[in-house]
Amino acid sequence: MGLAEKRWVLERKKADEETFVAQLKSVAQTEVPVEIDWEAFSGNITDAQYISHDSYGLPNLIKALKDVVVDDLGKEAVKGGLKKVVIKPAAAEQARFVFEGGVIQWHAYFGGSSSGYIYADQMKKTIEAAL
């Protein structure tokens, strides 16, 4: 990893991860450990360009969770059922989103082609099916 990638990782951790973790805590109403493989994302900064985009990136998961916690039943289910969030990069054709054993595993694609994006409505369905 070169200097540009190291700077990118530091900036993403400082800006995007801190915001994401704070929003997640607010929505889930509890501390949820978050693992984002920033170093792996930095291997292809071009493909990670939309990582903080409202419709495609990290805010997309927050939106899905907000849709789940619209009532007390959803709030309690998320608060008691969400144990961890793990986000790793994936190629567009290998992107996937699963929620098993209390852990969200998001193999995410944030590049310039929408073919690999996983949208909030699909995330919501996956989360609700597992709760």
C-alpha positions in Angstrom: 0.0 0.0 0.0 1.5 3.3 -1.1 1.2 6.7 0.6 -1.9 7.7 -1.4 -3.7 4.6 -0.3 -2.6 5.1 3.4 -3.9 8.6 3.3 -7.2 7.4 1.8 -7.6 4.8 4.5 -6.9 7.3 7.3 -9.4 9.8 5.8 -12.1 7.1 5.4 -11.7 5.8 9.0 -11.8 9.4 10.3 -14.8 10.6 8.3 -16.9 7.7 6.9 -16.4 5.1 9.6 -16.9 7.4 12.5 -20.1 8.7 11.0 -21.3 5.2 10.1 -20.6 3.9 13.6 -22.4 6.8 15.2 -25.4 6.4 13.0 -25.5 2.7 13.5 -25.5 3.1 17.3 -28.3 5.6 17.1 -30.5 3.4 14.9 -29.7 0.1 16.7 -29.9 1.8 20.1 -26.8 -0.2 21.2 -23.1 -0.5 20.5 -22.5 -2.7 17.4 -18.9 -3.6 16.5 -18.0 -2.7 13.0 -15.2 -4.1 10.9 -14.6 -2.3 7.6 -11.6 -3.7 5.6 -10.4 -0.2 4.6 -7.0 -1.6 3.5 -8.6 -4.0 1.1 -10.9 -1.2 -0.3 -7.8 1.0 -0.8 -6.4 -1.6 -3.2 -8.8 -0.2 -5.8 -9.8 3.3 -4.8 -11.5 3.8 -8.1 -13.9 0.9 -7.3 -14.5 2.3 -3.8 -15.4 5.8 -5.0 -19.1 5.6 -3.9 -18.4 4.1 -0.4 -20.0 7.1 1.3 -22.7 7.7 -1.3 -26.3 8.0 0.1 -27.8 5.6 -2.4 -25.1 3.1 -2.9 -22.7 3.3 0.0 -22.6 2.9 3.8 -25.6 5.2 4.4 -27.6 2.6 2.4 -27.3 0.1 5.3 -28.3 2.8 7.8 -31.4 3.5 5.6 -32.3 -0.2 5.6 -32.0 -0.4 9.4 -34.1 2.7 9.9 -36.8 1.0 7.8 -36.6 -2.0 10.1 -36.8 -0.1 13.3 -40.0 1.9 12.4 -41.9 0.3 15.4 -41.1 -1.1 18.8 -41.0 -4.7 17.5 -38.3 -3.8 14.9 -36.4 -1.7 17.5 -36.2 -4.6 19.9 -35.4 -7.1 17.2 -32.4 -5.1 16.0 -31.3 -4.1 19.4 -31.2 -7.8 20.5 -30.3 -9.4 17.3 -27.6 -7.3 15.6 -24.2 -8.3 17.0 -21.7 -7.1 14.4 -21.3 -5.6 11.0 -18.5 -6.7 8.7 -17.9 -5.0 5.4 -15.4 -6.2 2.8 -14.8 -5.3 -0.8 -16.0 -7.4 -3.7 -16.2 -7.3 -7.4 -19.6 -6.3 -8.8 -20.5 -9.8 -9.8 -19.5 -11.2 -6.3 -21.3 -8.6 -4.2 -23.6 -10.1 -1.5 -25.4 -9.2 1.7 -26.2 -11.8 4.4 -27.3 -11.6 8.0 -26.7 -14.8 9.9 -26.1 -15.4 13.6 -26.5 -11.7 14.4 -23.7 -10.7 11.9 -24.2 -8.7 8.8 -21.6 -9.7 6.2 -21.6 -7.2 3.3 -19.3 -8.1 0.5 -19.7 -4.7 -1.1 -19.0 -3.2 -4.5 -18.9 0.7 -4.5 -17.6 1.3 -8.0 -18.9 3.1 -11.0 -21.3 0.4 -12.3 -24.6 -0.1 -10.5 -24.7 -3.8 -11.4 -23.0 -4.7 -8.1 -24.9 -2.4 -5.8 -27.0 -3.8 -3.0 -29.8 -1.4 -2.3 -31.6 -0.6 1.0 -34.8 -2.4 0.1 -32.9 -5.7 -0.4 -30.9 -5.2 2.8 -34.1 -4.6 4.7 -35.7 -7.8 3.4 -32.6 -9.8 4.3 -32.4 -8.3 7.8 -36.1 -8.8 8.5 -36.0 -12.4 7.3 -33.2 -13.1 9.8 -34.8 -11.4 12.8 
